[in-house]
Amino acid sequence: MTEELREHVAEELLRSRARSTALTDAVDEHDLVRQHSKLMSPLVWDLAHIGNQEELWLVRDVGGREPVRSDIDEYYDAFKFARSVRPELPLLSPVETRQYVGDVRGKVFDVLEKVPLEGRRLVENAFAFGMIVQHEQQHDETMLATHQLRTGEPVLHAPPPPTGNLVPATEAFIPGGPFEMGTSDEPWALDNERPAHTVHVDAFFIDTTPVTNAEYAEFVLAGGYDDRRLWTDAGWQHRTTAKLVAPRFWHREGNSFSRTAFGVTEPIVPDEPVVHVCFHEAQAYATWAGKRLPTEQEWEKAARYDAETATTRRYPWGDEDPAEIHANLGQRHLRPAPVGAYPKGASPAGVHQLIGDVWEWTSSDFHGYPGFEVFPYPEYSKVFFGPDYKVLRGGSFGTDKSAIRSTFRNWDYPIRRQIFAGFRCARDA
C-alpha cells in the first residue's frame, strides 16, 4: 500500500505542476510579471510561492534537507506582503522562478522516494504531500482567476462543457434531523473540515440547481440593483460605493446581456449558472426571489445526507472520487456547465451540480467546528475565523478534484467578485 500511495502522490504532483506550467507558459514574460489587478498577485509570484511552500514543508520539514533558497522566504510569505505591493518586491524573474520550482521539485521526488510515510502525523497517509498538491491546485485556480482579469487576446482554450438536461424539480426537500458534518477520516482533509460532528438541521427546501444567468438577468431587469428593500445595510453600502449594476464581466445593451470570459465576449448562456457575483448580490437576489441563502450546514446536508439509509456520503453521488461524468472540475472547460449537465452527480435528494461549476455562497460566517484543532499551521484556517468571511462550498469549474470534497470549506470577503462564485437559494420548509 505504501508504494501505491507514493505512486499516487507522484502522479498528483506531476498533474498539478502540468497545470501550473500551462497557466504560466500561456503568456509572455511581460504578462507574467505584470499585476493584472490589485486583488491578485503577478502570475510569476504565484508560481514561485507554490515552489516556496513546497520547499518549506516537503524539502525542509518532511525531508530535513538544506534550504534551496532561504533568502527569498519573506517575499513569498502570503502574510508578509499584501497582494497589491508584491510587484514592488525583488521577485525572481520568470527564468529564475522556473529554475527554482524545478530544483525544489527534484528534491521533493527524492524525499518522496525515501521518507517513511508513518511515525508523524504530518506524513501519515502522505498528508504533507497531499496538502502541497491541494495548495498548488488552489493557486492554479487563483492564477485562472488572474487570467480572467487580464486584458488582451485569448490565450486559454478548452472545449465547451456538456449540454444541459431538464431537471425534474426546481426544489428538493431535505428532511429535518441530525447528520454527520465534517470528517475525521478523509486522509487529506484540512484542519477546518475536522472533526466529524453531529449537527441538527431543521427541514428545508433547496434549489436543485444553481441560479442561472437567465434567472439572474430577470432580477437585474426587474430593478433589483436599485431596490433598497432587497439589500442589507452592508450590502446596499457596497452596492452603492462599488456602483454594482450586474455581475462582474457582464455588459448590458437594452434588455440583453453579454459576458467576457478569458478574453472572449459573447451573449450570456441562459441556462449556465451565474458566476462572478458577490455574497451581497446573491443575498439580494434570494430576497427578491422570496428565499434565502442556505446555511453551510444545510448545504452540506443537501450534498451528503442519504435519507433512505440515514448515512453521510463523501460526495453527492457516493463515495467514489469525482470523474468527468460527475462534475465540471479541473479547468476541463473554461465556464460553468448548463444546469442538468451532470445527472450522475446528483445527490440522493435530487440536488444537481453541488460539486464543480461555481463556488456557492452560504449565509454562514467562517468558524472552526466544535473540537477544532490547528494542523499543521494556524495561518491556513484559524487566522481567518470570524464574521469578516463568508463560507463558500462545492468548488468551481476551475477547482481540481484533489482540492474539493463535500466537506471542503472555502471562504472569502462578502464583496469579492473575481472568484468563480455563484449560488443557489433555500427556504424554510
Number of C-alpha atoms within 10 A of each C-alpha: 6 12 10 9 13 19 14 14 20 17 12 19 21 14 14 22 21 11 18 22 14 12 21 22 13 14 15 10 15 9 17 22 18 15 23 18 14 13 14 20 23 22 28 26 27 23 26 24 23 23 22 25 18 25 29 20 18 24 25 17 15 21 19 13 15 11 13 17 12 11 8 15 15 13 19 21 13 14 10 11 13 13 17 14 11 20 16 7 12 9 17 17 15 21 10 13 19 17 14 20 20 14 14 21 20 12 19 24 16 12 18 20 14 11 13 15 21 12 8 12 13 18 17 15 19 23 20 21 25 22 20 21 25 24 19 26 27 20 19 29 24 21 24 23 17 22 23 22 20 16 11 9 9 15 12 15 11 10 9 12 17 16 13 15 13 9 16 9 11 12 19 19 19 23 17 15 13 15 22 20 24 25 20 14 10 15 12 18 22 24 21 24 21 24 21 19 15 13 15 14 16 13 14 18 20 26 22 27 25 28 23 21 21 17 17 20 21 13 18 17 13 12 11 22 21 15 12 14 12 20 24 14 12 12 21 22 14 17 20 13 9 10 11 15 17 20 21 15 17 18 18 13 7 7 9 11 18 15 18 16 16 22 17 11 13 13 13 19 17 16 20 25 26 27 28 20 25 25 27 23 29 29 24 25 27 23 18 17 13 11 19 21 25 26 19 22 19 22 23 24 27 29 31 26 25 20 16 8 7 12 11 20 20 18 25 31 23 17 11 10 12 22 12 12 12 21 26 32 27 24 21 17 18 22 24 28 25 23 25 24 23 20 20 16 26 23 23 20 21 24 26 28 32 30 29 28 34 33 28 31 31 26 18 17 20 23 18 19 16 11 10 15 15 16 16 14 11 12 12 13 20 18 10 16 15 12 11 12 18 22 22 27 27 26 30 29 24 29 29 25 19 20 21 23 22 24 24 19 19 19 20 19 14 22 18 15 19 20 21 27 25 28 30 28 28 23 17 12 12
